[in-house]
Structures are given as structure tokens and as C-alpha cells.
Amino acid sequence: MHHLSQADMMEATRLTREGRLGDAMALLQGKRHTDPPSASGRVAEETTQTSAQSAQTLIDLVPPSAPDGTWTAPFMKGTASAGGPSAPSAMSAGLHELMDRMAGLGGRDGARAGLHKVLRRKLGDGVAPGVRQVRSPLPQGARFEEHVYSNEAGSRPYKLYVPSTHRGQALPLVVMLHGCTQSPDDFAAGTRMNELAEELGFFVAYPGQTPAANLQKCWNWFNAADQRRGQGEPLLIAGITREVMHGLPVQEGRVYIAGLSAGGAKAAIMGATYPDLYAAVGVHSGLACGAARDMASAFSAMKQGGGVAGVRAGSGQPMPTIIFHGDRDTTVHPVNGDEVAAQARAGAAPRTEVDRGTSKGGMRFTRAVHRDDTGRAMLEQWVLHGAGHAWSGGSTAGTYTDPRGPDASREMVRFFLDQDTAAKPSA
């Protein structure tokens, strides 16, 4: 076994702080690391990296290579490419490998503890790289409260936003489910849903997944036990929803749920298992209820869709649903958006209108609106051309957002609030 001196440990720590993980790894393996680049070389390298990052537009999580593996996430936002794992993703994988190797290396405890501390800071103390702890200033009179809900299925934290315009009147409620590696604060910042709540007047609840329930804080949409009414995560999320409804004057019949990625898949599950609780669903880059039944089938569904299982699971009744999905999503294949739409239609054959446009940020999109016999838009499906795995039109204050796209948050809220004001059938 290679024994590391305190000097070696200190040098490995310095290299890690500088982001030179290859050199740090080589040193830990007893090899010499390359000399640091000159000042002019660093400028040229940084310029090249910045130019490359500016040219990359796709943002994607990289799934683990094995059922017991971990998700990798961009070390810095917005740097993953369409062609495979990005350099930042490789960096996060390297950090984990460094930590694994440290367990079997010699060296003084103090020096090794120092290097371990640096690695933990880069990894966010177990939170995947890219996650931000966001604390945005609140408008005067608004509240963004922290709560914990518990029932027989367990316990979960959640954040609750009450807009400054609330004066005791009944308001709609939107429940937001974050994606893997994210937090309620991060998701609120990225989607800007609280700002919309201020503008339009509604409550927002953000249930939070815990590392104890899933190491990467993904909602366990792929577990059969977490896809059923009255148990597991559906029972917890429904319980949080009802607790908010009990504590605040929520308008009857105006409770909605939306999510991104694993949160989008979980939102689809909640719509299928609790159609009496939620009036409409928003699914961004997610999967249909029942698309997978375990971890192995989850990888298959993410890669090529859930097939018949993903379409046929659910309540069997049409559920008003709005869907956003990038057609270059390499984390959750775009076919999953079609399966969410098929599940939401539940065999109905609504009248369909298709329009195409370009967002203010320059992203092209295709929107299909499916209307029932009364003229109500029961389903909207947005295909985002050239987009990856990120919340469309979101803020860079949060992770996994693509500001170029149409404003998914505003469009979802518009769809939700229009559900009880359906247009009359056209002549």
C-alpha cells in the first residue's frame, strides 16, 4: 500500500482546491503530477473552457452505471453537453473516487482529514455537485416557512410560500416536486414559482426528499411501493398537501401539482393515484406513472420509455396535464413525454390544435393543445427543440434551468388556473 507523507497530503489538498483532480489522483497513487501551467497558459486554457461552455446548451444529469451507484451532476451549472458526460460530471465522479481511495491510503490523520474536508466541501457534504442552498430575499409581508410532516409512511420536510398579498382570502395551491440533487430552496429559485405566487396570488408548497430516503434526493418514482395510493411517498406528499389545506384557506378544487425529472415522474404518480386531490398536473422532463417498477426498469424507461406499462397505469380517467420536454434530453428520453400525454388522455380522443413558435430566448418549440367537448384544454404538450434536461425559462439562481426556453412556470400556472374557466365550444 502506498504510504503518503504529510507533504504529499498537503500537496494533494492544494491540487484538489485548484480543481486538478487528475494530478491529485496521481499523487495519491504514488505518481508524479504534471507541473502547473504558466499564467499565460492558464488564461488560454480558461478562455478555451469558457468558450466551450458558452457553446454548450444542454443540461443533463448522468445516471449511475449500476443500481447502487450515484447520479453525477455538473460541478458548475450549464456545462453538460449532448455527447455524453461532461468534464464537470467527470470531475464530480473523480471527487467521489478520490474519497473512496482515501479510505485505503496511509498518511497522517490530520493531513488526510484536511484533504477529506476539501473534498466534502466540493461535494457539498453528500449533496451532489451543482446543488445550491438558495436564500432569496422575501417581499415585505411574504413568508417562506419550514415545516416537517410525519405520518405512518415516514417524515419529510417541506417549504411553504405565503405571498405578501394574502389577507386571509382563499387562494389556489401549487405543490412543487424538485428533481434529483435539488432542494426546495433551489427549486423555488430556479422555477421562480414564488415570484409568480406574488404576482398572481396562490400558495406554493415544496416537499423535500431526504438523503436517507434516496442518496441523491430523487423521489423514488421507480419503486412499485411508492406508486400506490395510501402508502409510501404518495401518502407523504398527499399528507403534506392536506396539512397545508388544513392550515391555510385553500380554494376548493384548485390544488395542483408539478415537478421536474424525478419530481415530474412523481407528480404524474400523484395525479394518477390522487385524482380527487389534485385538479391538474405539470410534468417537466418526467415519466408516466408505472413507467418502471424497480431500479433496473427505471434505467430502461429513462433510455427508451416505459412502453405499455407506462401508458396503462394510473386511475384510468383523463387528468388535466401540461407537459414540457426537451427533444435533446439525454437523461430522460423525449418519448416519455408522449407516454405521459397518453396516460393523461386515458383513451380519450380530444380535438388537437398544434402551433409552433420561438421563445424570447431563441428556443423553438411545438405546442399541442388537446381540448375536450366543452372546449377546455385538458392536455398541453410542449416539445422544446434543442433543449436538454432542465426547467424551461427558469432562473440561473437555481440548478437545472434553461433560461432560453419558454417560461414553463408561467405556462403551467396559466394552465392550472384556466381549468375551472373553460372556454365555450367554438361555433
VENZI-V54826 format. One record per residue. N is the residue number from 0. RES is the residue in one small letter. OMEGA is omega as a letter, one per 20 degrees, with the letter a starting at -180 (none if undefined). BURIAL is 1 if it has 9 or more other C-alpha atoms within 8 Angstrom, else 0. D_FIRST is the distance of its C-alpha to the first C-alpha in whole Angstrom. Layout:
BEGIN
n=N res=RES omega=OMEGA burial=BURIAL d_first=D_FIRST
n=N res=RES omega=OMEGA burial=BURIAL d_first=D_FIRST
END
This chain:
BEGIN
n=0 res=m omega=r burial=0 d_first=0
n=1 res=h omega=r burial=0 d_first=4
n=2 res=h omega=a burial=0 d_first=6
n=3 res=l omega=r burial=1 d_first=9
n=4 res=s omega=r burial=1 d_first=13
n=5 res=q omega=r burial=1 d_first=16
n=6 res=a omega=r burial=0 d_first=17
n=7 res=d omega=r burial=1 d_first=15
n=8 res=m omega=a burial=1 d_first=15
n=9 res=m omega=r burial=1 d_first=19
n=10 res=e omega=r burial=1 d_first=19
n=11 res=a omega=r burial=1 d_first=17
n=12 res=t omega=r burial=1 d_first=20
n=13 res=r omega=a burial=0 d_first=23
n=14 res=l omega=r burial=1 d_first=22
n=15 res=t omega=r burial=1 d_first=22
n=16 res=r omega=a burial=0 d_first=25
n=17 res=e omega=a burial=0 d_first=26
n=18 res=g omega=a burial=0 d_first=25
n=19 res=r omega=a burial=1 d_first=23
n=20 res=l omega=r burial=1 d_first=21
n=21 res=g omega=r burial=0 d_first=20
n=22 res=d omega=r burial=1 d_first=19
n=23 res=a omega=r burial=1 d_first=17
n=24 res=m omega=r burial=1 d_first=15
n=25 res=a omega=r burial=1 d_first=14
n=26 res=l omega=r burial=1 d_first=13
n=27 res=l omega=r burial=1 d_first=11
n=28 res=q omega=r burial=0 d_first=9
n=29 res=g omega=a burial=0 d_first=10
n=30 res=k omega=r burial=0 d_first=13
n=31 res=r omega=r burial=0 d_first=17
n=32 res=h omega=a burial=0 d_first=19
n=33 res=t omega=r burial=0 d_first=23
n=34 res=d omega=r burial=0 d_first=25
n=35 res=p omega=a burial=0 d_first=27
n=36 res=p omega=r burial=0 d_first=30
n=37 res=s omega=r burial=0 d_first=34
n=38 res=a omega=r burial=0 d_first=36
n=39 res=s omega=r burial=0 d_first=38
n=40 res=g omega=r burial=0 d_first=35
n=41 res=r omega=r burial=1 d_first=34
n=42 res=v omega=a burial=0 d_first=38
n=43 res=a omega=a burial=0 d_first=38
n=44 res=e omega=a burial=0 d_first=35
n=45 res=e omega=r burial=0 d_first=36
n=46 res=t omega=r burial=0 d_first=40
n=47 res=t omega=a burial=0 d_first=39
n=48 res=q omega=r burial=0 d_first=36
n=49 res=t omega=r burial=0 d_first=39
n=50 res=s omega=r burial=0 d_first=42
n=51 res=a omega=a burial=0 d_first=40
n=52 res=q omega=r burial=1 d_first=39
n=53 res=s omega=a burial=0 d_first=43
n=54 res=a omega=a burial=0 d_first=44
n=55 res=q omega=a burial=1 d_first=42
n=56 res=t omega=a burial=1 d_first=44
n=57 res=l omega=a burial=1 d_first=42
n=58 res=i omega=a burial=1 d_first=40
n=59 res=d omega=r burial=1 d_first=38
n=60 res=l omega=r burial=1 d_first=35
n=61 res=v omega=a burial=1 d_first=32
n=62 res=p omega=r burial=1 d_first=32
n=63 res=p omega=a burial=1 d_first=29
n=64 res=s omega=a burial=0 d_first=28
n=65 res=a omega=a burial=0 d_first=28
n=66 res=p omega=a burial=0 d_first=30
n=67 res=d omega=r burial=0 d_first=27
n=68 res=g omega=a burial=0 d_first=26
n=69 res=t omega=r burial=0 d_first=27
n=70 res=w omega=r burial=1 d_first=30
n=71 res=t omega=a burial=1 d_first=29
n=72 res=a omega=r burial=1 d_first=32
n=73 res=p omega=r burial=1 d_first=33
n=74 res=f omega=r burial=1 d_first=31
n=75 res=m omega=a burial=0 d_first=34
n=76 res=k omega=r burial=1 d_first=37
n=77 res=g omega=a burial=1 d_first=39
n=78 res=t omega=r burial=1 d_first=37
n=79 res=a omega=a burial=1 d_first=36
n=80 res=s omega=a burial=1 d_first=38
n=81 res=a omega=a burial=1 d_first=39
n=82 res=g omega=a burial=0 d_first=37
n=83 res=g omega=a burial=0 d_first=34
n=84 res=p omega=a burial=1 d_first=31
n=85 res=s omega=r burial=1 d_first=32
n=86 res=a omega=r burial=0 d_first=30
n=87 res=p omega=r burial=1 d_first=30
n=88 res=s omega=r burial=1 d_first=29
n=89 res=a omega=r burial=1 d_first=26
n=90 res=m omega=a burial=1 d_first=25
n=91 res=s omega=r burial=1 d_first=25
n=92 res=a omega=r burial=1 d_first=23
n=93 res=g omega=r burial=1 d_first=20
n=94 res=l omega=r burial=1 d_first=21
n=95 res=h omega=a burial=0 d_first=20
n=96 res=e omega=r burial=0 d_first=17
n=97 res=l omega=a burial=1 d_first=16
n=98 res=m omega=r burial=1 d_first=16
n=99 res=d omega=a burial=0 d_first=15
n=100 res=r omega=a burial=0 d_first=11
n=101 res=m omega=a burial=0 d_first=12
n=102 res=a omega=a burial=0 d_first=12
n=103 res=g omega=a burial=0 d_first=8
n=104 res=l omega=r burial=1 d_first=7
n=105 res=g omega=r burial=1 d_first=8
n=106 res=g omega=a burial=1 d_first=11
n=107 res=r omega=a burial=1 d_first=14
n=108 res=d omega=a burial=0 d_first=16
n=109 res=g omega=a burial=0 d_first=19
n=110 res=a omega=a burial=1 d_first=18
n=111 res=r omega=r burial=1 d_first=15
n=112 res=a omega=r burial=0 d_first=19
n=113 res=g omega=r burial=1 d_first=21
n=114 res=l omega=r burial=1 d_first=19
n=115 res=h omega=r burial=1 d_first=19
n=116 res=k omega=r burial=0 d_first=23
n=117 res=v omega=a burial=1 d_first=23
n=118 res=l omega=a burial=1 d_first=22
n=119 res=r omega=r burial=1 d_first=24
n=120 res=r omega=r burial=0 d_first=27
n=121 res=k omega=r burial=1 d_first=26
n=122 res=l omega=r burial=1 d_first=26
n=123 res=g omega=r burial=1 d_first=29
n=124 res=d omega=r burial=0 d_first=28
n=125 res=g omega=r burial=0 d_first=27
n=126 res=v omega=a burial=1 d_first=30
n=127 res=a omega=r burial=1 d_first=30
n=128 res=p omega=a burial=1 d_first=30
n=129 res=g omega=a burial=1 d_first=34
n=130 res=v omega=a burial=1 d_first=35
n=131 res=r omega=r burial=0 d_first=37
n=132 res=q omega=a burial=0 d_first=39
n=133 res=v omega=r burial=1 d_first=43
n=134 res=r omega=a burial=0 d_first=45
n=135 res=s omega=r burial=0 d_first=48
n=136 res=p omega=a burial=0 d_first=52
n=137 res=l omega=r burial=0 d_first=54
n=138 res=p omega=r burial=0 d_first=58
n=139 res=q omega=r burial=0 d_first=60
n=140 res=g omega=r burial=0 d_first=61
n=141 res=a omega=r burial=1 d_first=58
n=142 res=r omega=r burial=1 d_first=55
n=143 res=f omega=a burial=1 d_first=52
n=144 res=e omega=r burial=0 d_first=51
n=145 res=e omega=r burial=0 d_first=48
n=146 res=h omega=r burial=0 d_first=49
n=147 res=v omega=r burial=0 d_first=47
n=148 res=y omega=r burial=1 d_first=48
n=149 res=s omega=r burial=1 d_first=48
n=150 res=n omega=a burial=0 d_first=49
n=151 res=e omega=r burial=0 d_first=48
n=152 res=a omega=r burial=1 d_first=46
n=153 res=g omega=a burial=0 d_first=44
n=154 res=s omega=r burial=1 d_first=44
n=155 res=r omega=r burial=1 d_first=43
n=156 res=p omega=r burial=1 d_first=44
n=157 res=y omega=r burial=1 d_first=46
n=158 res=k omega=a burial=1 d_first=48
n=159 res=l omega=r burial=1 d_first=52
n=160 res=y omega=r burial=1 d_first=54
n=161 res=v omega=a burial=1 d_first=58
n=162 res=p omega=a burial=1 d_first=59
n=163 res=s omega=a burial=1 d_first=61
n=164 res=t omega=a burial=0 d_first=65
n=165 res=h omega=r burial=0 d_first=64
n=166 res=r omega=r burial=0 d_first=67
n=167 res=g omega=a burial=0 d_first=67
n=168 res=q omega=r burial=0 d_first=68
n=169 res=a omega=a burial=0 d_first=67
n=170 res=l omega=r burial=1 d_first=64
n=171 res=p omega=r burial=1 d_first=62
n=172 res=l omega=r burial=1 d_first=58
n=173 res=v omega=r burial=1 d_first=56
n=174 res=v omega=a burial=1 d_first=52
n=175 res=m omega=a burial=1 d_first=49
n=176 res=l omega=a burial=1 d_first=46
n=177 res=h omega=r burial=1 d_first=43
n=178 res=g omega=r burial=1 d_first=40
n=179 res=c omega=r burial=1 d_first=37
n=180 res=t omega=a burial=1 d_first=35
n=181 res=q omega=r burial=1 d_first=38
n=182 res=s omega=r burial=1 d_first=40
n=183 res=p omega=r burial=1 d_first=44
n=184 res=d omega=r burial=1 d_first=44
n=185 res=d omega=a burial=1 d_first=42
n=186 res=f omega=r burial=1 d_first=44
n=187 res=a omega=r burial=1 d_first=47
n=188 res=a omega=a burial=1 d_first=47
n=189 res=g omega=a burial=1 d_first=46
n=190 res=t omega=a burial=1 d_first=49
n=191 res=r omega=a burial=1 d_first=51
n=192 res=m omega=r burial=1 d_first=53
n=193 res=n omega=r burial=1 d_first=54
n=194 res=e omega=r burial=0 d_first=56
n=195 res=l omega=r burial=1 d_first=58
n=196 res=a omega=r burial=1 d_first=58
n=197 res=e omega=a burial=1 d_first=60
n=198 res=e omega=a burial=0 d_first=62
n=199 res=l omega=r burial=0 d_first=63
n=200 res=g omega=r burial=1 d_first=63
n=201 res=f omega=r burial=1 d_first=61
n=202 res=f omega=r burial=1 d_first=58
n=203 res=v omega=r burial=1 d_first=54
n=204 res=a omega=a burial=1 d_first=52
n=205 res=y omega=r burial=1 d_first=48
n=206 res=p omega=a burial=1 d_first=46
n=207 res=g omega=r burial=1 d_first=42
n=208 res=q omega=a burial=1 d_first=40
n=209 res=t omega=r burial=1 d_first=37
n=210 res=p omega=r burial=0 d_first=33
n=211 res=a omega=a burial=0 d_first=33
n=212 res=a omega=r burial=0 d_first=36
n=213 res=n omega=a burial=1 d_first=34
n=214 res=l omega=a burial=1 d_first=30
n=215 res=q omega=r burial=1 d_first=32
n=216 res=k omega=r burial=1 d_first=35
n=217 res=c omega=r burial=1 d_first=37
n=218 res=w omega=a burial=1 d_first=40
n=219 res=n omega=a burial=1 d_first=40
n=220 res=w omega=a burial=1 d_first=42
n=221 res=f omega=r burial=1 d_first=41
n=222 res=n omega=r burial=1 d_first=41
n=223 res=a omega=a burial=1 d_first=44
n=224 res=a omega=r burial=0 d_first=44
n=225 res=d omega=r burial=1 d_first=44
n=226 res=q omega=a burial=1 d_first=47
n=227 res=r omega=r burial=1 d_first=50
n=228 res=r omega=r burial=0 d_first=53
n=229 res=g omega=r burial=0 d_first=53
n=230 res=q omega=r burial=1 d_first=49
n=231 res=g omega=a burial=1 d_first=45
n=232 res=e omega=r burial=1 d_first=45
n=233 res=p omega=r burial=1 d_first=49
n=234 res=l omega=r burial=1 d_first=50
n=235 res=l omega=a burial=1 d_first=48
n=236 res=i omega=r burial=1 d_first=49
n=237 res=a omega=r burial=1 d_first=53
n=238 res=g omega=r burial=1 d_first=53
n=239 res=i omega=r burial=1 d_first=51
n=240 res=t omega=a burial=1 d_first=54
n=241 res=r omega=r burial=0 d_first=57
n=242 res=e omega=r burial=0 d_first=56
n=243 res=v omega=r burial=1 d_first=56
n=244 res=m omega=r burial=1 d_first=60
n=245 res=h omega=a burial=0 d_first=61
n=246 res=g omega=a burial=0 d_first=60
n=247 res=l omega=r burial=0 d_first=61
n=248 res=p omega=r burial=1 d_first=65
n=249 res=v omega=a burial=1 d_first=63
n=250 res=q omega=a burial=1 d_first=66
n=251 res=e omega=r burial=0 d_first=66
n=252 res=g omega=a burial=0 d_first=65
n=253 res=r omega=r burial=1 d_first=63
n=254 res=v omega=a burial=1 d_first=60
n=255 res=y omega=a burial=1 d_first=57
n=256 res=i omega=a burial=1 d_first=53
n=257 res=a omega=r burial=1 d_first=51
n=258 res=g omega=r burial=1 d_first=48
n=259 res=l omega=r burial=1 d_first=45
n=260 res=s omega=r burial=1 d_first=43
n=261 res=a omega=r burial=1 d_first=41
n=262 res=g omega=r burial=1 d_first=44
n=263 res=g omega=r burial=1 d_first=47
n=264 res=a omega=r burial=1 d_first=46
n=265 res=k omega=r burial=1 d_first=46
n=266 res=a omega=r burial=1 d_first=49
n=267 res=a omega=r burial=1 d_first=51
n=268 res=i omega=a burial=1 d_first=50
n=269 res=m omega=r burial=1 d_first=52
n=270 res=g omega=a burial=1 d_first=55
n=271 res=a omega=a burial=1 d_first=55
n=272 res=t omega=r burial=1 d_first=54
n=273 res=y omega=r burial=1 d_first=56
n=274 res=p omega=r burial=1 d_first=59
n=275 res=d omega=a burial=0 d_first=61
n=276 res=l omega=a burial=0 d_first=59
n=277 res=y omega=a burial=1 d_first=58
n=278 res=a omega=r burial=1 d_first=61
n=279 res=a omega=a burial=1 d_first=59
n=280 res=v omega=r burial=1 d_first=55
n=281 res=g omega=a burial=1 d_first=53
n=282 res=v omega=r burial=1 d_first=50
n=283 res=h omega=r burial=1 d_first=48
n=284 res=s omega=a burial=1 d_first=46
n=285 res=g omega=a burial=1 d_first=46
n=286 res=l omega=a burial=1 d_first=46
n=287 res=a omega=r burial=1 d_first=49
n=288 res=c omega=r burial=1 d_first=49
n=289 res=g omega=r burial=1 d_first=48
n=290 res=a omega=r burial=1 d_first=46
n=291 res=a omega=r burial=1 d_first=43
n=292 res=r omega=r burial=1 d_first=43
n=293 res=d omega=a burial=1 d_first=39
n=294 res=m omega=a burial=1 d_first=36
n=295 res=a omega=a burial=0 d_first=36
n=296 res=s omega=r burial=1 d_first=40
n=297 res=a omega=r burial=1 d_first=39
n=298 res=f omega=r burial=1 d_first=37
n=299 res=s omega=a burial=1 d_first=40
n=300 res=a omega=r burial=1 d_first=42
n=301 res=m omega=a burial=1 d_first=41
n=302 res=k omega=a burial=1 d_first=40
n=303 res=q omega=a burial=1 d_first=44
n=304 res=g omega=a burial=1 d_first=46
n=305 res=g omega=r burial=1 d_first=46
n=306 res=g omega=a burial=1 d_first=49
n=307 res=v omega=a burial=0 d_first=52
n=308 res=a omega=a burial=1 d_first=50
n=309 res=g omega=a burial=1 d_first=50
n=310 res=v omega=a burial=1 d_first=54
n=311 res=r omega=r burial=1 d_first=55
n=312 res=a omega=r burial=1 d_first=53
n=313 res=g omega=a burial=1 d_first=55
n=314 res=s omega=a burial=0 d_first=58
n=315 res=g omega=r burial=0 d_first=60
n=316 res=q omega=r burial=0 d_first=62
n=317 res=p omega=r burial=1 d_first=62
n=318 res=m omega=r burial=1 d_first=60
n=319 res=p omega=a burial=1 d_first=61
n=320 res=t omega=r burial=1 d_first=58
n=321 res=i omega=a burial=1 d_first=57
n=322 res=i omega=r burial=1 d_first=54
n=323 res=f omega=r burial=1 d_first=52
n=324 res=h omega=r burial=1 d_first=49
n=325 res=g omega=a burial=1 d_first=48
n=326 res=d omega=r burial=1 d_first=49
n=327 res=r omega=r burial=1 d_first=45
n=328 res=d omega=r burial=1 d_first=43
n=329 res=t omega=r burial=1 d_first=40
n=330 res=t omega=r burial=1 d_first=39
n=331 res=v omega=a burial=1 d_first=42
n=332 res=h omega=a burial=1 d_first=44
n=333 res=p omega=r burial=1 d_first=47
n=334 res=v omega=r burial=0 d_first=49
n=335 res=n omega=r burial=1 d_first=48
n=336 res=g omega=r burial=1 d_first=51
n=337 res=d omega=a burial=0 d_first=53
n=338 res=e omega=r burial=1 d_first=52
n=339 res=v omega=r burial=1 d_first=52
n=340 res=a omega=r burial=1 d_first=56
n=341 res=a omega=r burial=1 d_first=57
n=342 res=q omega=a burial=1 d_first=56
n=343 res=a omega=r burial=1 d_first=58
n=344 res=r omega=r burial=1 d_first=61
n=345 res=a omega=r burial=1 d_first=61
n=346 res=g omega=r burial=0 d_first=63
n=347 res=a omega=r burial=0 d_first=66
n=348 res=a omega=a burial=0 d_first=67
n=349 res=p omega=r burial=0 d_first=68
n=350 res=r omega=a burial=0 d_first=69
n=351 res=t omega=r burial=0 d_first=67
n=352 res=e omega=a burial=0 d_first=67
n=353 res=v omega=r burial=0 d_first=65
n=354 res=d omega=a burial=0 d_first=64
n=355 res=r omega=a burial=0 d_first=62
n=356 res=g omega=r burial=0 d_first=61
n=357 res=t omega=a burial=1 d_first=59
n=358 res=s omega=r burial=1 d_first=57
n=359 res=k omega=r burial=0 d_first=58
n=360 res=g omega=r burial=1 d_first=54
n=361 res=g omega=r burial=0 d_first=55
n=362 res=m omega=r burial=1 d_first=54
n=363 res=r omega=r burial=1 d_first=56
n=364 res=f omega=r burial=1 d_first=56
n=365 res=t omega=a burial=1 d_first=58
n=366 res=r omega=r burial=1 d_first=60
n=367 res=a omega=r burial=1 d_first=61
n=368 res=v omega=a burial=1 d_first=64
n=369 res=h omega=a burial=1 d_first=65
n=370 res=r omega=r burial=1 d_first=68
n=371 res=d omega=a burial=1 d_first=70
n=372 res=d omega=r burial=0 d_first=73
n=373 res=t omega=a burial=1 d_first=74
n=374 res=g omega=r burial=1 d_first=72
n=375 res=r omega=r burial=1 d_first=69
n=376 res=a omega=a burial=1 d_first=66
n=377 res=m omega=a burial=1 d_first=64
n=378 res=l omega=r burial=1 d_first=61
n=379 res=e omega=r burial=1 d_first=60
n=380 res=q omega=r burial=1 d_first=57
n=381 res=w omega=r burial=1 d_first=56
n=382 res=v omega=a burial=1 d_first=54
n=383 res=l omega=a burial=1 d_first=52
n=384 res=h omega=a burial=1 d_first=52
n=385 res=g omega=a burial=1 d_first=49
n=386 res=a omega=r burial=1 d_first=47
n=387 res=g omega=a burial=1 d_first=43
n=388 res=h omega=a burial=1 d_first=42
n=389 res=a omega=a burial=1 d_first=44
n=390 res=w omega=a burial=1 d_first=47
n=391 res=s omega=r burial=1 d_first=49
n=392 res=g omega=a burial=1 d_first=51
n=393 res=g omega=a burial=1 d_first=49
n=394 res=s omega=r burial=1 d_first=48
n=395 res=t omega=r burial=1 d_first=45
n=396 res=a omega=r burial=0 d_first=44
n=397 res=g omega=a burial=1 d_first=43
n=398 res=t omega=r burial=1 d_first=40
n=399 res=y omega=r burial=1 d_first=41
n=400 res=t omega=r burial=1 d_first=44
n=401 res=d omega=a burial=1 d_first=46
n=402 res=p omega=a burial=1 d_first=49
n=403 res=r omega=a burial=1 d_first=51
n=404 res=g omega=r burial=1 d_first=52
n=405 res=p omega=a burial=1 d_first=55
n=406 res=d omega=a burial=1 d_first=55
n=407 res=a omega=a burial=1 d_first=53
n=408 res=s omega=a burial=1 d_first=54
n=409 res=r omega=a burial=0 d_first=58
n=410 res=e omega=r burial=0 d_first=58
n=411 res=m omega=r burial=1 d_first=57
n=412 res=v omega=r burial=0 d_first=59
n=413 res=r omega=r burial=0 d_first=62
n=414 res=f omega=r burial=1 d_first=62
n=415 res=f omega=a burial=1 d_first=61
n=416 res=l omega=r burial=1 d_first=64
n=417 res=d omega=a burial=0 d_first=66
n=418 res=q omega=a burial=1 d_first=66
n=419 res=d omega=r burial=0 d_first=69
n=420 res=t omega=a burial=0 d_first=71
n=421 res=a omega=r burial=1 d_first=71
n=422 res=a omega=r burial=0 d_first=74
n=423 res=k omega=r burial=0 d_first=77
n=424 res=p omega=a burial=0 d_first=77
n=425 res=s omega=a burial=0 d_first=78
n=426 res=a omega=none burial=0 d_first=82
END
